[in-house]
Amino acid sequence: MTEIKLEILKEVSNKNISLELAKKLLKYLDEVEFHREPVAIIGMAGKWPGAGSISEFWKLNMEAIPQVRPFPSSRQNRVDKDSEKLAEMQVGSYLDQIEDFDPEFFGISPREAELMDPVQRQFLSIAWLAFEDAHCPLPRLKGRSVGVYVGYCAGSDDLTYGQLIRQRNPELFNLAITGNLSPMIAGRISHLFDLRGPSLVIDTACSSSLVAVHQACQAMRQGDCEMALVGGVKLHLLPAASFESIGIESKDGMTRTFSGEASGTGIGEGVAAVVLKPLSKALRDGDEIYATILGSASNQDGSTSSLTTPNVEAQVAVIEQAWAEARNNSDLASENFYLKIGCMEAHGTGTQLGDPIEFEALSRVFKKWASDLRHHCAVGSVKSLLGHLDSAAGITGLVRAALMVNRGWILPSLHFIQPNESIDYFSSALYVNDHLIRWPIGGKRYCGVSAFSMNGTNCHVALGEQIQKTPVTWRKNSLEGVVLLSAHSPDSLRGYIRVLRKYLIERCPEFGGLLRSLAVRHHFKCRFAFSSDSIEQTIILLDKALNLWPNLSQIETNNSSEISKNYMKGISGDWSALYSEFSYARIPGTVFDTRDFWFSNTELPNDVGYDPEQITRALWKSILGSSYVSDDENFFRSGGDSLKATYFISRLSNILDCNFDLDQLWKTPTLTELLKVIRPA
């Protein structure tokens, strides 16, 4: 593209074309270039069995220990507690708990948290951490055209939280509607963070979250949004072994991708999100980039022998299309570009039908590029480690692939002991990588990611390494920096100090990058700041803080500066401007102050024999739950919203046989004020 622009300028100087025409041509070329521009992955966060963060996820993949386990008894007891005998559960890759949440952090009432599907709660927390990892604090996001794309398939759930509420307490479900509608997973994030871009939940079953990535990339190239949060989530409330099988499940929970011992796919849980931004903007803003999305494509199997049978030709087409788009990148413009592709993160369900078709599709793609290429590109799947995460499978594969490209290791695919007789390994350009290996040295690293669905929707993403500029280093002893720490509660602050200390000992990032990354974050009311000149000194002072907690005045006094004093006073300064000459560092995200939330079987009052004041008070309290503090608390500031208000007024009017309208609650939003109206009635 640059060469074409130079030719246009040359023609202008030779007076072969007019300046006006040259401007139009250059503008058109800029638009074409923008629509083909790579997309940068600038932030990631996730939670999987055995891994509560991106760094733990990488470690888990490096160690290659399958996470298949029995369903946690604590979770089963909560869901299945009314049964005389607990049902037998499927083995799988399960999270230890899904009830944990920090509602106060997000300004959500405890009552609303109880009624929210854990799917919404978990994804909301991960969304915050992803934005934080991308160094995008809340004030920078408010009112901007930021899209939210979430892959989620409620139809594949064994039991949803909304169904559970409806079974146990049908009346309570009327208050739980917003917390259990799938579109609210994305909508709630856009609402809470004031994001004005498209906000969608995408359901293509197994390929949902990778299709969400593709859709987000297209939206940014079309100008629908300037950046996007993309992710997926899958939880199992009650994966009973008696749940009707669809015939592809692994009996022992293990997923043996591309192996002759493959006996089906294991089930798993997880939630993950990435933050995407056009590459030019990411480079302009100095963002740290995990990898770049060079191309993506999605298509459909069309007519096959049955609705759920994969189509090898469709898989070939979607992979070719994604890499054809990626070739617009100058580094892949050469004819032998395929030699630079070192790994394919496969869908890899471990089924006797799906694996041979997928391997054949990948092999055909490489044969079209180079018919004589053998055993050049590694192939594997994260499903061999964590099982099939359904609507979170694609985004989990993308995270794994981005980390491989970023860190220069090709991760192993597990359980590959004997070959599958239906797969032609020997004449293929692919090889199943069953152990941890260094990425071959030489040029940039490239990797593909596939996600296919039983509904026929296929998706493939082409990833490339982004070479980062050499960071400016901190000159120890030449000056001191200020470490700025904050949290929304004392417990959360203490928890973060503990996590940060551990991280600094294990990773030892560049000190200037640490200072910048902390300075650019959202700054909460609970603060702790001190001067330091190195990572080593910072660790020592964090140690002291934990030992002296909560009396931190000694550290603040002995290691203070004008900046730290103003910060501790709660002054609102442009802290993000500090240390802007340094590159960002990947540091731990917020430590939430969580506790368990689960709906209770509290019955809503319906006895008209009660005193009107008792009825009103009981109904008010049942709707607001523990958010109800006093009679003078505002209904709408205690977790009430328009739907809850409508339900409250309707229910109160029926019980008291009076005609109240919604305006009454807006006029008298406290219980004290409302009772003054109720008593005469």
Order of alpha helices (4+ residues) and beta strands (2+ residues): alpha-alpha-beta-alpha-alpha-beta-alpha-alpha-alpha-beta-alpha-alpha-alpha-beta-alpha-beta-beta-alpha-beta-alpha-beta-alpha-beta-alpha-alpha-beta-beta-beta-beta-beta-beta-alpha-alpha-beta-alpha-alpha-alpha-beta-alpha-alpha-alpha-alpha
